[in-house]
Amino acid sequence: MLIAPASMHAQGTRQKLKKENQELRNEVDSLKKAMEKLRKEKLVKDSIAKEMIGIYEENEDKSAAGLNPEDYNAETTDSLLNIWYMHRQVSGNREGEGYDMDSVRFSSNVSDAVMKERLENMNSFITLPYNEKVRNFMILYSEKMPTKMGHILGLCQYYMPIFEETFNKYKLPDELKYVAIIESALNPTAVSRAGAKGMWQFMMQTAKSYGLEINSYVDERLDPFKSSDAAARYLQDSYRLFGDWNLAISSYNCGPGNVNKAIRRSGSRDFWAVYDYLPRETRGYVPAFVGAMYAIKYSKEYGLQASGVQMPAQVDTFEIHRNLHLQQVADMVGIPMSELKNLNPQYIKDIIPGNNKTYILRLPFNYSSAFIENEDSIYTYKAAELLNPQTLVKAENSDGGSSVSKPVRSSAGGNSGGTRISYKVRSGDSLGKIASRHGVTVAQLKSWNHLRSNTIKAGQRLYIYKKGSSGYSSTSSKSSSGSSSNYVTYTVRSGDTLSKIASRYGTTVSKIQKANGIGSKIRAGQKLKIPR
C-alpha cells in the first residue's frame, strides 16, 4: 500500500481551497454586479424623478388651480399630462411615459375614419376638430396605457357619480368631470411639489378663495365632495369670463391671466387660433381631456377593463359635533383604518375637530348600524390617549417646529392669507403682554388658540396672525357692536346660498338672516355678517 507524501496532501488541499476561493470570488463579483446594477437603476429613477419633480417651485400667487406656466421648464416638460407621469414614474408603471406629444405620431389599428366618427358621435359640449394633436391623445389614452386606464376606470365607478351630481347642481356640462383624470388620475391625496393638492389639484390660496377649509386638522382639497364643488365653481367662473369651454378648461391649467394674454396676442377667442399663443404645457391640456373622455367612452371597444378598487358602493354620512379620532371609529365599529381614511382623506391627522364646528364622517353603508349603536361609547373609547391635550397640541404643531408656518384657516373664521407665527410662551408671559408685543388683542389670541381662560403656561405654543392676514384683519371679524368675536364679514360669491354659507361657517340660516335682517335671497357681492 502506497502512502502519498504529506506535501502532496497539502498541495491538494491548497488547490481545493484556491478553487473554492475562486468560486466564492466569482459569486461575490456576480453579487456585486447585481447590486451595482440595482443601485444604478435606483439612481436613474431617483435622478429622473428629482429632475422632473424639481421643475415645481412654490408659488403662493397662483391664480389657477394648478401651477403657473412660469414654473415649468419647456426643455424638460411638454404638458400637464407629463406631470402626472412624473408622479407615477417611481411606482414602477411606466406606461405612456417619454412621448413628445408635440412631435409624435402614433399608429393605430383603428382607422382615422372610425376615430373621427366616434369623436363626432360623442356629442360632447366641447367641440374639437379631428386633427393630429387630438388623434395622438385619443390613441395615448385608449391604447398606450391599459393598466393605468384600468385603474382609472375602477376609480370612476366610485368618483364619477359624485362629480356628475356636483356639476349637475351648477347646471354645468357633465363632461367636465374628466378634468380630474388629467389633474390627478383620480387620486384624492395627490400632492405636487408646489403644494397643489387633491384630486382637483388646488393651490392653497385658490382653494381658500373658493371656500375650502385648510388648517392643522382638515384639508378640504382632499375631500372629493368639497373639492369637486370648488372645481365646478372655478370652471363656472372661467366660462363666464371666456364664454368658451375650451378656453375655460385651459384656464384651469394656466390661469385666466395667461389665457387672456394668449387671446390678446392672437386677436381671436377661438381655441385653435389661440392655441399657439398658450403656454406650451397648456396646449396639450384640452386634447388630453378629449383623449381621456374618448378612451373611457369607448373602453369596451379597446378591451379596457376596470381594475378592482376597494371603494364601497354605498356610503352613509354622519354629522360629527365633538372631537373624534378615526382610530376610535375603526376599533369600535370594526372598519379597517385604511378604508376609513380612504373615505375621509380630508382629516389629515386622523382627527375630526368637531368641538369647533360640525364636520362630516363618511362610512360604508354596512358599518352604519354599528356606528349608530355604539356612538356614545365611540367618543369615550381611548379618548384620554387619542385626544388628550398633548396629542392635539402635537398635531397642531407638527409642521416641523418652524416658527413661521404656512397660512391656515383660523378659528376666528377668516382665511389667513398672510403669515401665521407659532409663538412659544416664556416664563413670565401673559396674554396681555403677548398681545401687546404682536399688535393683536387678547380676544383674538384666545379665539385663534381655542383658549377658554387667560391662563397660559411656559412652553405652550400659541398661533398669532400678523397684520395683513385676514385671520387677523379687523375687517373680517368686526361685528355691528364693535366686538371682534361675534361676527365675521363675508362677501357673497356667485353660486352661494345661505345654506352653503351657514354650513361653511358652522352656523344656521336663521342666525344669518337674523344678524343681517334679510330673507332668503342673496346676491353676489353682498356683504353678510356671519355669527361665530
Disulfide bonds with the S-S distance in Angstrom:
none
